[in-house]
Amino acid sequence: MTKVLSAVQGAVMDVIKPTRVLISVYDKEGIVEFAKFLHSQASCEILSTGGTAQKIRDAGVPCKDVSEHTGSPECLDGRVKTLHPKIHGGILAVRGNEKHENDMKDIGIGQIDMTVVNLYPFEAAVARDGDNFSTCVENIDIGGPSMLRSTAKN
């Protein structure tokens, strides 16, 4: 196990205080309270997309749109929001790894210290409207699982 872990770890192995958090959720229950905590108690910059970003801002919590952070608009009817090097690079970069830190600096990628993600309710969509193929296809989540995997890797 040590060999596996040493392959991915950087020079710094410690618990970090999050400074930037990405929130991308379908089910928004409790998200405003959590965003308020992150902002007021932990002084985190919050990144989010679409309706989640709007809900957080409507509650008076500063929230930066992912599209502003990446410099790329959401596109393809919202299918592409978080699939961007400035998102996944910010999640995947190994802290303390000089090459990663230099790459981030050269490319303009900021670290993302925490992700808050839940997925589209695919199973519920199929149970509700399984005869409608396009509804089923639109409930296949791409960005959420990608962020979960990136987060799990780091």
C-alpha positions as semicolon CSV with decimal commas, in nm:
position;residue;x (nm);y (nm);z (nm)
1;M;0,000;0,000;0,000
2;T;0,285;0,239;0,076
3;K;0,409;0,215;-0,283
4;V;0,068;0,305;-0,419
5;L;0,029;0,601;-0,187
6;S;0,381;0,728;-0,247
7;A;0,306;0,737;-0,619
8;V;0,034;0,999;-0,571
9;Q;0,141;1,197;-0,267
10;G;0,331;1,523;-0,281
11;A;0,576;1,658;-0,027
12;V;0,294;1,780;0,199
13;M;0,080;1,525;0,384
14;D;-0,152;1,709;0,617
15;V;-0,511;1,810;0,663
16;I;-0,570;2,131;0,474
17;K;-0,806;2,415;0,554
18;P;-1,028;2,458;0,249
19;T;-1,014;2,797;0,081
20;R;-1,206;2,719;-0,240
21;V;-1,506;2,486;-0,257
22;L;-1,695;2,365;-0,563
23;I;-2,063;2,295;-0,503
24;S;-2,244;2,113;-0,783
25;V;-2,562;1,942;-0,669
26;Y;-2,892;1,826;-0,816
27;D;-3,061;1,787;-0,476
28;K;-3,017;2,126;-0,311
29;E;-3,164;2,036;0,029
30;G;-2,947;2,192;0,303
31;I;-2,706;2,349;0,056
32;V;-2,776;2,709;0,159
33;E;-2,700;2,638;0,524
34;F;-2,382;2,456;0,429
35;A;-2,274;2,739;0,196
36;K;-2,340;2,993;0,473
37;F;-2,119;2,791;0,708
38;L;-1,841;2,759;0,449
39;H;-1,846;3,132;0,384
40;S;-1,890;3,268;0,737
41;Q;-1,701;3,013;0,946
42;A;-1,436;2,888;0,706
43;S;-1,400;3,196;0,480
44;C;-1,418;2,979;0,168
45;E;-1,461;3,103;-0,185
46;I;-1,757;2,913;-0,327
47;L;-1,781;2,808;-0,691
48;S;-2,103;2,668;-0,831
49;T;-2,317;2,622;-1,140
50;G;-2,660;2,726;-1,262
51;G;-2,949;2,694;-1,020
52;T;-2,728;2,602;-0,727
53;A;-2,519;2,917;-0,767
54;Q;-2,834;3,126;-0,792
55;K;-2,988;2,966;-0,482
56;I;-2,671;3,033;-0,283
57;R;-2,652;3,396;-0,402
58;D;-3,024;3,450;-0,333
59;A;-2,948;3,355;0,029
60;G;-2,690;3,634;0,046
61;V;-2,381;3,414;0,022
62;P;-2,115;3,519;-0,231
63;C;-2,081;3,258;-0,501
64;K;-1,875;3,263;-0,820
65;D;-2,013;3,090;-1,128
66;V;-1,796;2,808;-1,258
67;S;-1,816;2,972;-1,601
68;E;-1,659;3,288;-1,457
69;H;-1,389;3,081;-1,286
70;T;-1,303;2,887;-1,602
71;G;-1,358;3,166;-1,853
72;S;-1,579;2,926;-2,051
73;P;-1,958;2,947;-2,068
74;E;-2,186;2,657;-1,989
75;C;-2,277;2,501;-2,322
76;L;-2,470;2,228;-2,500
77;D;-2,788;2,295;-2,303
78;G;-2,600;2,271;-1,973
79;R;-2,434;1,938;-2,054
80;V;-2,090;2,097;-2,019
81;K;-2,039;2,303;-1,704
82;T;-1,760;2,160;-1,491
83;L;-1,571;1,951;-1,750
84;H;-1,277;2,189;-1,774
85;P;-0,903;2,177;-1,685
86;K;-0,946;2,466;-1,440
87;I;-1,196;2,251;-1,250
88;H;-1,043;1,905;-1,271
89;G;-0,685;2,036;-1,255
90;G;-0,779;2,231;-0,942
91;I;-0,920;1,914;-0,786
92;L;-0,655;1,667;-0,905
93;A;-0,336;1,865;-0,837
94;V;-0,127;1,709;-0,562
95;R;-0,035;1,968;-0,300
96;G;0,338;1,985;-0,246
97;N;0,413;1,830;-0,585
98;E;0,642;2,087;-0,748
99;K;0,556;1,983;-1,104
100;H;0,182;2,005;-1,037
101;E;0,222;2,344;-0,870
102;N;0,432;2,474;-1,162
103;D;0,181;2,342;-1,416
104;M;-0,103;2,508;-1,225
105;K;0,084;2,838;-1,217
106;D;0,170;2,820;-1,588
107;I;-0,185;2,733;-1,693
108;G;-0,363;2,956;-1,440
109;I;-0,533;2,681;-1,241
110;G;-0,636;2,752;-0,881
111;Q;-0,667;2,474;-0,625
112;I;-1,012;2,344;-0,536
113;D;-0,991;2,208;-0,184
114;M;-1,338;2,056;-0,143
115;T;-1,615;1,933;-0,368
116;V;-1,980;1,901;-0,272
117;V;-2,151;1,681;-0,529
118;N;-2,460;1,470;-0,569
119;L;-2,583;1,310;-0,888
120;Y;-2,882;1,334;-1,117
121;P;-3,158;1,096;-1,004
122;F;-3,119;0,857;-1,299
123;E;-3,297;0,565;-1,132
124;A;-3,595;0,784;-1,036
125;A;-3,613;0,931;-1,387
126;V;-3,622;0,585;-1,542
127;A;-3,883;0,465;-1,292
128;R;-4,095;0,775;-1,355
129;D;-4,056;0,807;-1,732
130;G;-3,866;0,502;-1,855
131;D;-4,051;0,491;-2,185
132;N;-3,913;0,833;-2,277
133;F;-3,563;0,761;-2,401
134;S;-3,458;1,127;-2,418
135;T;-3,557;1,183;-2,053
136;C;-3,346;0,886;-1,953
137;V;-3,049;1,008;-2,158
138;E;-3,068;1,359;-2,012
139;N;-3,055;1,212;-1,662
140;I;-2,722;1,040;-1,723
141;D;-2,485;1,250;-1,515
142;I;-2,140;1,309;-1,664
143;G;-1,993;1,602;-1,466
144;G;-2,090;1,475;-1,121
145;P;-1,924;1,132;-1,150
146;S;-1,621;1,296;-1,311
147;M;-1,582;1,530;-1,013
148;L;-1,636;1,242;-0,768
149;R;-1,362;1,042;-0,937
150;S;-1,124;1,339;-0,947
151;T;-1,191;1,409;-0,580
152;A;-1,142;1,044;-0,485
153;K;-0,807;1,040;-0,660
154;N;-0,682;1,326;-0,451
